[in-house]
């Protein structure tokens, strides 16, 4: 058998080794180059999404958030986890979302007062308005003027007379909350004397009213509604422009000559401003589908809310109009953070 020279054998082995190394390098480079593309093209969501509610559990936005979380989880096939982070009129939770990665995996669910009232009340805000953008305004509701069972007044005019003679204590969901500003409007427009007692959310404010810790509260109707219907609290008026179908016997503030007290709460969601548009659209589409579900419609109706489903320019303009109105009210009433 004839064999090649040692030098030829060495050169052949070296060429085969070089070719093998080149092939390995090409495979490695190909894997590295395609991995980010695969990750970027992966459909959203690929993991659990946190729905951060910036008010305590048990309040209207928390109840709505949990109903929406169930619907989103079924539709998008990933867990949607409700995480309550209350405090500072919603500023704490909103700030957490504003500083979260803009990837759609942290979504704020709250009420408009954090964005429409707080900027006029707090000397400085922990986040800038540009840090967050509206995803959707789900719904709105009015407020109910509720009083504890121990209050003698049976009508709002009687309560005004009583509060002019002796200061009345008012609970609210916190400094800057709708109930806080509504109580200040009430005092300014009627001459009633009030003492504001802030709590950490609508649910604790309702409990305080039920426990006779305070005499009154102008609180989100969804939170007061069950207690009024059960006879544990009395509703003297509603801040909506029309009577509620769930409390048809209760007059509106407009009927009682207090048009300035007409008030709405907006229930909404926000995302970090830099969230990619495809992610925003996926969430909006899923939320529209959720809002159309019979069980969500029933839940919204049971909370005495009006469905809105506002997005984009409509949502931005609605919030801007509310912020301008509340700025004028805060200035006129001299309202302050307690």
N, C-alpha and C positions, 0 to 999 in steps of 0.2 A: 504494500500500500504506500502510495506516495503522499507525503505531507509537505505543507508549505514551510517556508522559513519562519523562524521565531519572530522576526520583525514584522512579517506580513500578518502572522496570527495576532500579534499584539495590536496592530493598527485596526484589524477587523473587529477585535473585541472592543476597542476604544470607540469605534464608530457606532457599534450596537448599543453600548452604554450611553453614549451621547444622545442617540435617538430615543432611547427609553426615558432618559431624564427630560428631554424636550416634551415627550408625550405627557409625562406626569405634570410638568409645568403647565402645559396647555389645559389639562383637565382641572388643575388647581385654580388657574386663572379664570377658566370658564365658570367654575362653581362660585368663585368670589364675585365675578362680574354679574352673574345672574341673580344672586341672593337678594341684593337690595331691590332689584326690579320685581322679583317675585313678591317681596314684602310690600313694596309700594302698590302692587296691583291687587293685593289681597282685599277681598270685599270687607267693608266695615259693617258691623263690628265683629272682631275676632276674639273678644274677651268680654268680661263683665263691664258694665257701664254703671257709674255711680250717679244717682240722682240726688244731688245735695239740696236739701230743703233747709232754708235759713231761718226757720221758725220751729217751735217745739212740736213734738208728736201730738196728734189729736186735734189740731186746728184744721180749718177748711183746706188750706193748700196741702197739708200733709195727707188728708183723706183723698184728695184728688190725685196727688202724686202716687199713692199706693195703687189706686185703680189704674192709672196710666202705666205704671211699672209692670203690672200683670199683662196688660195688653201688648206692650212693647216687647216683653220677653217672649210671648207666644209668636209674635210676628217676626222678630229679628233673630230668634233662636240663640240668644245669649242672656245671661242674668242681668236684670236691671235692679240695682240695690238702692233703696231709699236710705239716706244718711242725714239725720237731723243735726244741724249745727247752728243753733240759735244764738242771739246776743246782739246788742247794740243796734236794735231796730233792723236786723237783717244784715248789717254791715260785715259782721264776722264771716258768715257763710259766703256772702257775695265776694268778699276779698279772697277767700280760699279758692273759689272758682276762677276769679280773674287771674290768679297767679298759678293756676294749674296748666299743664301742657295743653296746647290748643289742638287736641287730637280727637275730640268728641267723646272721650271716656269719662269726663266729669261735666255734668250738666246741672245748672242751677234751676231750681223751681222755687218760686217765691211770690211776693206780691209787689205791686208797683211802688209802694211807699219808700222802699229802700232807694229807689232811683228818682222819685218825683218829689219826695218830702225831705228826706235826710240831707241832700245837698244844701238845703236852705237852713237847716238846723245845726249841723255839726260844723265846728270851726274848720275842721279838715276831715277829708274822707280818706280811708285807707287805700282806695283804688280810684282810678280816673274813669270817667264815663266812657272814654274810648277803649277801655280795657275789655269791655263786654259788649255783645251785640244781641238783640232780641232774636230768639228762635221762634217763639209763638206766644201770643196772648190767648190763652185758652178760653177764658170766660170772665164775667164780671158779676158782682153782687152788690147789693146795697148794705147799709148798716141798720141795725135795730136799736132803738133807744129803749134799753131794758132797765128795770128797777127791781130791787130785792123785795121779797114778800113783806118785809117789815116797814117799807115805805108807805105812808098813808095816802099819798096822792094817787088818784085813779086815772087821771088824764095828764097830758103834757102841760096844759095851762095851769093846772093845780100844782104840778111839780115846779114850774117856773116861779110861781108865787111863793112856794115853800123855800126854794133855793135863794130867792132874793132876801128872805128874812134870815136864813141861816145857811152857811156854806154847805154844799153837798159834795160828798166824795165820789169820784169817778175812777173806775178802773180802766186800763187800756192795755193793749198788747205790747206796750213799750213806748219809750220816747220816740216821737216821730211817726208812730203808727197812725193808721186812719182814725182809730178811736181817740187818740190824743188830739189830733188836729180838729176832729169833729167836736170834741168837748170844748175846745177853745173857741170855735166858731159859735157854739151854743151860748157860751158865756158872753161873748162880744155882742151877739145879736139880740140877746134877751135881757142883759143886765144881771143874770143869775151869777151867784158866787160859787165857784167850784174849787175843789182841791184834787189835783191830778195824782193818781196812784198808779205808777207803771208796773206792769208784770212782764214776764218773759214769754209773751205769746198770747194769742187769743184764747186758747183753752184755759190757761191759768187765770186769765182775767175773768172768764165766765165763772170759774169755780169760786173766785173771790166774791163775786156777786151772789152766788148761791149760798155762800157761807156767811153772808151779812158782814163781810169785811169792809165792803163799800156799799154805797146806796144805789149807785147807778153806773151805767156804762153804755157808750154808743159803740157797739161792737159788730163785727161781721155777722150778718144775719144767719149764715149757715151754722155758726157756733152757738148762737142763742136759740135758734129755732127749736131743737128738741126739748130744751128746758121750758120754753114758753108753752109748747104744745102739751107738755106733761104737767103744766100748772105750777112749776117750781119758781118761775120768774114771770114778770108781767112786761109786755111790750107796749109802750105808750105811743110810739111812732116809728115810721120807717123812712130812711133817707132816699129811697128810690123815687123816680118820677111817677111811678104807678104802684098801686097796691100789689102786694104779693099774693099769688094764688094760694099759697100755703098759710097765709095769715090775712085773709080777706077782711077781717073785722078791724084791723089796725090801720089807722089813717097815715097818710104820708105827711112829711114835714111841710110840703107845699100846701096841702089842704089846711094846715094849721097856721099858715102865714109865715113860714120860715124857709123860704126858697133858698136862702143862702146856705142852708144846712143840707141841701141835696148833695149826695155823695155816692161814689162808687169805688169799689175795690177791684183791681185788675189782678187776675191770677195768671202768671206768666212763667216762661222759661228763658234763660240766657245761656250763651256760650262764650268762652274766651274769644276775643275779637279775631284772632288769627286762625280760627278753625277753618280747614279747607272746605270750599263750597260743596264738593261731592258729599262730604260727611254731613254738612248742614242739610242738604237736600234729602239725604237718606232719612235723617231724623224727622224732618218736616213731613215727608211723605208718610212715615210710620205714625206720626202723631195725628195727621189728618184721618188716616184709617182708624186709629183708636177713637178719635172724637166722634166718628160716625157709627161706632158700635152701639147696639141697643143698650147694653149694660152700662156703658159710659154715659150715654144720654140720660138714662134713668138716674144714675148717680148724680149727675150735674143738676137735674131737676129736683132731686131730693135735697140738695144743698141750697136750693133757691137761687141758683146761679143762672145767668144768661149765657149760652154758648156764643163764642166770638170766632175763634180760630184765625185771628189776625196775624199776618206775617209781613215781612219786608217793610215797604214804605208805610203801609197802613198802621202797623204796630209802632214804628218809629214816631210817626206823627201823633198818634194817640198818646204816647208817653210824653212827648214834648208839650202837648197842650195841657196835660195834667200837671206837669212840672211848672209850667208858667202860672197856672191858676193857683197852685199851692204856694208858690213863691210870693204872690200878692197877698194871700191869706196870712202867711207867716209874718210878713212885714206889717200888715194891718193890725194883727192881734198881739204882736210883740211876743209871740210864742217862743219858748226857750226849752232846751233840753234840761230836764230836772237832774 
